[in-house]
Amino acid sequence: MTQETVIFLAREALSVVLLVSAPMLGLGMLVGIIISILQATTQIQEQTLTFVPKIVAVMTAILIFGPWMLTVLTQFTQNLFSELPNFIY
């Protein structure tokens, strides 16, 4: 396996990880910003107030985007296994 092949595989794996994790991170960040604005306007500075809505948002994102994330990961794995003979020299 050449250096270019390893870099290509690492780049593809990182792009799949970023693509799959984006919905959960995005919704968690959006809920965090909304809770922060709510805390700033009401002057309630409770640190534990942000955790439950973020957890609920991330779990909701997993439920909504789960089938799509599984499809992306399955396609990546199938492509990796189908191209495996080409990586071995």
C-alpha positions as CSV (number, residue, x, y, z in Angstrom):
1,M,0.0,0.0,0.0
2,T,1.4,3.3,-1.0
3,Q,1.5,6.5,0.9
4,E,-1.0,8.1,-1.4
5,T,-3.4,5.2,-0.8
6,V,-3.1,5.6,3.0
7,I,-3.7,9.4,2.7
8,F,-6.7,8.8,0.4
9,L,-8.3,6.3,2.8
10,A,-7.6,8.6,5.8
11,R,-9.1,11.6,4.0
12,E,-12.2,9.6,3.0
13,A,-12.7,8.2,6.5
14,L,-12.4,11.7,8.1
15,S,-14.9,13.2,5.6
16,V,-17.4,10.4,6.4
17,V,-16.9,11.0,10.1
18,L,-17.5,14.7,9.7
19,L,-20.5,14.1,7.5
20,V,-22.1,11.6,9.9
21,S,-21.5,13.6,13.0
22,A,-22.6,17.0,11.6
23,P,-26.4,16.7,12.3
24,M,-25.8,15.8,16.0
25,L,-23.2,18.5,16.5
26,G,-25.2,21.1,14.6
27,L,-28.4,20.5,16.6
28,G,-26.4,20.3,19.9
29,M,-24.8,23.6,19.1
30,L,-28.0,25.3,18.1
31,V,-29.8,24.2,21.3
32,G,-26.7,25.3,23.3
33,I,-26.9,28.8,21.7
34,I,-30.6,29.1,22.3
35,I,-30.2,28.0,26.0
36,S,-27.3,30.5,26.4
37,I,-29.4,33.3,25.0
38,L,-32.3,32.3,27.4
39,Q,-29.9,32.2,30.3
40,A,-28.5,35.6,29.4
41,T,-31.9,37.2,29.1
42,T,-33.3,35.7,32.3
43,Q,-30.1,35.9,34.3
44,I,-30.4,32.3,35.3
45,Q,-26.8,31.0,35.5
46,E,-27.4,27.4,36.3
47,Q,-24.7,25.2,34.6
48,T,-26.8,22.0,34.6
49,L,-29.7,23.7,32.7
50,T,-27.9,23.2,29.4
51,F,-27.2,19.5,29.6
52,V,-30.7,18.0,29.4
53,P,-31.9,20.0,26.3
54,K,-28.6,19.2,24.5
55,I,-28.9,15.5,25.3
56,V,-32.5,15.5,24.1
57,A,-31.5,17.3,20.9
58,V,-28.7,14.9,20.1
59,M,-30.9,11.9,20.7
60,T,-33.6,13.4,18.5
61,A,-31.0,14.0,15.8
62,I,-29.9,10.3,16.1
63,L,-33.5,9.2,15.7
64,I,-34.2,11.5,12.7
65,F,-30.9,11.1,10.9
66,G,-30.0,7.6,12.0
67,P,-31.1,5.8,8.8
68,W,-29.2,8.3,6.7
69,M,-26.1,8.0,8.9
70,L,-26.3,4.2,8.7
71,T,-26.6,4.4,4.9
72,V,-23.5,6.6,4.6
73,L,-21.5,4.4,6.8
74,T,-22.6,1.2,5.0
75,Q,-21.8,2.7,1.6
76,F,-18.3,3.7,2.9
77,T,-17.7,0.2,4.3
78,Q,-18.9,-1.5,1.1
79,N,-16.7,0.7,-1.0
80,L,-13.8,0.0,1.2
81,F,-14.2,-3.8,1.1
82,S,-14.9,-3.8,-2.7
83,E,-11.7,-1.8,-3.3
84,L,-9.6,-3.8,-0.8
85,P,-8.0,-6.0,-3.6
86,N,-6.8,-2.8,-5.3
87,F,-5.0,-1.7,-2.2
88,I,-2.9,-4.8,-1.8
89,Y,0.1,-4.9,-4.1
